[in-house]
Amino acid sequence: MNPPSGRAQRWGPTLLIAATLALYFFLSRPAAAPAGWGDDYEAALKDAGATSRHVIIAFYSEGCPPCAAMDRTVLGTPDVREALFGYLPVRLDINRQREPALRYQVLATPTFVVLNEAGRPLAQREGYLSKEEFVAFLKENAPLFKPARRSG
């Protein structure tokens, strides 16, 4: 087998770097919020008290590849939507909504915080979670009393 020509040796590292950067930007581009996830922290806290539901906050930041991956492959799946019953799901950008991030001592994204109906933190997980891990986290911290399902 012949060794690569001088041209191939020059362009090889450049192409590898370009492919790596393209993959990084693809994975870190902002994803649309999954269906059912709100962005109004105060309203969620108020509704939680009135409906005896827990709040699950997904703290994220733009340019966070694990956050974007979870938005695309975990948070909007049917299994997660089913496990969210009894929760008020909220996504908060730590760079735009800093007060809740400071309150719950969020140091990295993604971070998930479960609050009871009174707004007290019950559990917190940091980092990428698979669909199975996230569903287990929700089930471990689900409210004991689940509100009646709405028809429609």
Backbone hydrogen bonds in HBPLUS format (Angstrom, degrees):
<---DONOR---> <-ACCEPTOR-->    atom                        ^
c    i                          cat <-CA-CA->   ^        H-A-AA   ^      H-
h    n   atom  resd res      DA  || num        DHA   H-A  angle D-A-AA Bond
n    s   type  num  typ     dist DA aas  dist angle  dist       angle   num
A0009-GLN N   A0005-SER O   3.09 MM   4  6.38 156.1  2.15 151.5 158.5     1
A0010-ARG N   A0006-GLY O   3.05 MM   4  6.26 147.0  2.16 143.1 151.3     2
A0011-TRP N   A0007-ARG O   3.05 MM   4  6.27 162.5  2.08 155.1 158.8     3
A0012-GLY N   A0008-ALA O   2.98 MM   4  5.74 141.7  2.13 143.8 151.8     4
A0015-LEU N   A0011-TRP O   2.91 MM   4  6.04 163.8  1.93 161.3 164.9     5
A0016-LEU N   A0012-GLY O   3.03 MM   4  6.25 155.8  2.09 151.3 158.4     6
A0017-ILE N   A0013-PRO O   2.97 MM   4  6.19 159.3  2.02 149.1 153.8     7
A0018-ALA N   A0014-THR O   2.93 MM   4  6.14 161.4  1.97 149.4 155.0     8
A0019-ALA N   A0015-LEU O   2.91 MM   4  6.07 159.9  1.95 148.4 153.5     9
A0020-THR N   A0016-LEU O   3.01 MM   4  6.17 156.0  2.07 144.9 151.6    10
A0021-LEU N   A0017-ILE O   2.93 MM   4  6.16 162.9  1.96 154.3 158.3    11
A0022-ALA N   A0018-ALA O   2.95 MM   4  6.12 158.8  2.00 148.1 154.2    12
A0023-LEU N   A0019-ALA O   3.00 MM   4  6.19 159.6  2.04 146.7 151.8    13
A0024-TYR N   A0020-THR O   2.97 MM   4  6.21 159.6  2.01 149.0 154.7    14
A0025-PHE N   A0021-LEU O   2.95 MM   4  6.17 169.8  1.96 156.0 157.9    15
A0026-PHE N   A0022-ALA O   2.93 MM   4  6.07 149.1  2.02 144.9 154.0    16
A0027-LEU N   A0023-LEU O   2.96 MM   4  6.16 163.4  1.99 153.2 156.8    17
A0028-SER N   A0024-TYR O   2.93 MM   4  6.05 143.1  2.06 148.1 158.7    18
A0037-TRP N   A0034-PRO O   3.24 MM   3  5.94 162.4  2.27 141.7 142.3    19
A0038-GLY N   A0089-PRO O   2.98 MM  51  6.26 167.3  2.00 147.0 142.8    20
A0091-ARG N   A0038-GLY O   2.83 MM  53  6.18 163.9  1.86 165.2 162.4    21
A0044-ALA N   A0040-ASP O   3.05 MM   4  6.26 154.6  2.11 148.7 156.2    22
A0045-LEU N   A0041-TYR O   3.04 MM   4  6.37 158.1  2.09 153.6 158.9    23
A0046-LYS N   A0042-GLU O   3.05 MM   4  6.29 160.7  2.09 149.4 154.7    24
A0047-ASP N   A0043-ALA O   2.84 MM   4  6.03 165.7  1.86 153.0 157.1    25
A0048-ALA N   A0044-ALA O   2.84 MM   4  5.94 148.2  1.94 145.8 154.6    26
A0049-GLY N   A0045-LEU O   3.37 MM   4  6.63 158.3  2.42 146.6 149.4    27
A0050-ALA N   A0046-LYS O   3.31 MM   4  6.59 153.4  2.38 143.9 151.2    28
A0051-THR N   A0047-ASP O   2.89 MM   4  5.95 136.4  2.08 148.4 159.1    29
A0052-SER N   A0048-ALA O   2.92 MM   4  5.52 117.7  2.32 145.0 153.4    30
A0053-ARG N   A0048-ALA O   3.26 MM   5  4.77 148.9  2.36 126.0 132.7    31
A0054-HIS N   A0086-GLY O   3.05 MM  32  6.43 153.2  2.13 160.8 157.8    32
A0088-LEU N   A0054-HIS O   2.67 MM  34  6.17 135.0  1.87 146.2 161.4    33
A0055-VAL N   A0115-LEU O   2.95 MM  60  5.01 155.3  2.01 135.4 143.5    34
A0115-LEU N   A0055-VAL O   2.76 MM  60  5.01 162.9  1.79 151.8 157.4    35
A0056-ILE N   A0088-LEU O   3.17 MM  32  6.15 157.7  2.22 126.1 131.5    36
A0090-VAL N   A0056-ILE O   2.89 MM  34  6.20 159.0  1.93 166.9 168.2    37
A0057-ILE N   A0113-VAL O   2.79 MM  56  5.14 168.0  1.81 152.9 156.7    38
A0113-VAL N   A0057-ILE O   2.96 MM  56  5.14 154.1  2.02 141.4 149.9    39
A0058-ALA N   A0090-VAL O   2.74 MM  32  6.15 160.6  1.78 158.5 165.4    40
A0092-LEU N   A0058-ALA O   2.96 MM  34  6.18 157.2  2.01 138.9 144.9    41
A0059-PHE N   A0111-THR O   2.75 MM  52  5.11 164.9  1.78 171.5 167.5    42
A0111-THR N   A0059-PHE O   3.17 MM  52  5.11 152.6  2.25 134.0 141.0    43
A0060-TYR N   A0092-LEU O   2.94 MM  32  6.19 159.4  1.98 150.0 154.3    44
A0094-ILE N   A0060-TYR O   2.94 MM  34  6.14 159.5  1.98 171.5 177.8    45
A0067-CYS N   A0064-CYS O   3.08 MM   3  5.30 119.9  2.45 104.8 119.7    46
A0068-ALA N   A0064-CYS O   3.05 MM   4  6.35 165.1  2.08 162.5 166.4    47
A0069-ALA N   A0065-PRO O   2.91 MM   4  6.07 159.9  1.95 153.0 159.0    48
A0070-MET N   A0066-PRO O   2.97 MM   4  6.13 156.5  2.02 143.2 149.0    49
A0071-ASP N   A0067-CYS O   2.94 MM   4  6.22 157.1  1.99 151.1 157.8    50
A0072-ARG N   A0068-ALA O   3.05 MM   4  6.27 153.4  2.12 146.6 153.0    51
A0073-THR N   A0069-ALA O   2.87 MM   4  5.94 157.0  1.92 153.3 159.6    52
A0074-VAL N   A0070-MET O   2.90 MM   4  4.85 151.1  1.98 134.1 136.8    53
A0075-LEU N   A0070-MET O   2.94 MM   5  6.00 157.5  1.99 148.4 155.9    54
A0077-THR N   A0074-VAL O   3.17 MM   3  5.63 170.5  2.18 121.4 124.0    55
A0081-ARG N   A0077-THR O   2.92 MM   4  6.21 165.9  1.94 159.5 164.1    56
A0082-GLU N   A0078-PRO O   2.96 MM   4  6.14 154.0  2.03 147.4 153.8    57
A0083-ALA N   A0079-ASP O   3.04 MM   4  6.27 155.1  2.10 140.7 147.6    58
A0084-LEU N   A0080-VAL O   2.89 MM   4  6.08 131.0  2.13 147.5 161.0    59
A0085-PHE N   A0082-GLU O   3.23 MM   3  5.74 166.3  2.25 113.2 116.7    60
A0087-TYR N   A0084-LEU O   2.83 MM   3  5.25 149.8  1.93 144.2 143.0    61
A0096-ARG N   A0093-ASP O   3.01 MM   3  5.42 147.4  2.12 111.4 120.8    62
A0097-GLN N   A0093-ASP O   2.84 MM   4  5.86 162.3  1.87 169.6 175.6    63
A0102-LEU N   A0098-ARG O   2.84 MM   4  6.08 156.6  1.89 161.1 167.8    64
A0103-ARG N   A0099-GLU O   2.88 MM   4  6.06 161.1  1.91 153.5 159.4    65
A0104-TYR N   A0100-PRO O   3.04 MM   4  6.22 155.9  2.10 150.9 154.8    66
A0106-VAL N   A0101-ALA O   2.87 MM   5  5.07 172.0  1.88 153.9 155.7    67
A0105-GLN N   A0102-LEU O   3.14 MM   3  4.87 163.3  2.17 102.2 106.5    68
A0127-GLY N   A0110-PRO O   2.69 MM  17  5.16 164.6  1.71 169.1 164.4    69
A0112-PHE N   A0125-ARG O   2.75 MM  13  5.22 165.6  1.77 159.8 165.0    70
A0125-ARG N   A0112-PHE O   2.89 MM  13  5.22 153.8  1.96 146.5 155.2    71
A0114-VAL N   A0123-ALA O   2.93 MM   9  5.26 166.8  1.95 147.1 150.5    72
A0122-LEU N   A0114-VAL O   2.72 MM   8  5.51 170.6  1.73 160.1 159.0    73
A0116-ASN N   A0120-ARG O   2.85 MM   4  5.44 157.7  1.90 147.9 151.4    74
A0119-GLY N   A0116-ASN O   2.83 MM   3  5.23 162.8  1.86 117.1 122.2    75
A0134-PHE N   A0130-SER O   2.87 MM   4  6.07 162.0  1.90 157.4 162.3    76
A0135-VAL N   A0131-LYS O   2.95 MM   4  6.12 163.5  1.98 151.6 156.0    77
A0136-ALA N   A0132-GLU O   3.02 MM   4  6.16 160.2  2.06 144.0 149.7    78
A0137-PHE N   A0133-GLU O   2.94 MM   4  6.16 154.4  2.01 144.4 151.5    79
A0138-LEU N   A0134-PHE O   2.94 MM   4  6.25 158.0  1.99 150.7 156.2    80
A0139-LYS N   A0135-VAL O   2.92 MM   4  6.17 162.3  1.95 153.1 158.0    81
A0140-GLU N   A0136-ALA O   2.89 MM   4  6.05 155.0  1.95 150.3 156.9    82
A0141-ASN N   A0138-LEU O   3.22 MM   3  5.36 134.5  2.44  98.5 110.2    83
A0142-ALA N   A0139-LYS O   3.50 MM   3  5.11 173.7  2.50  99.5 101.0    84
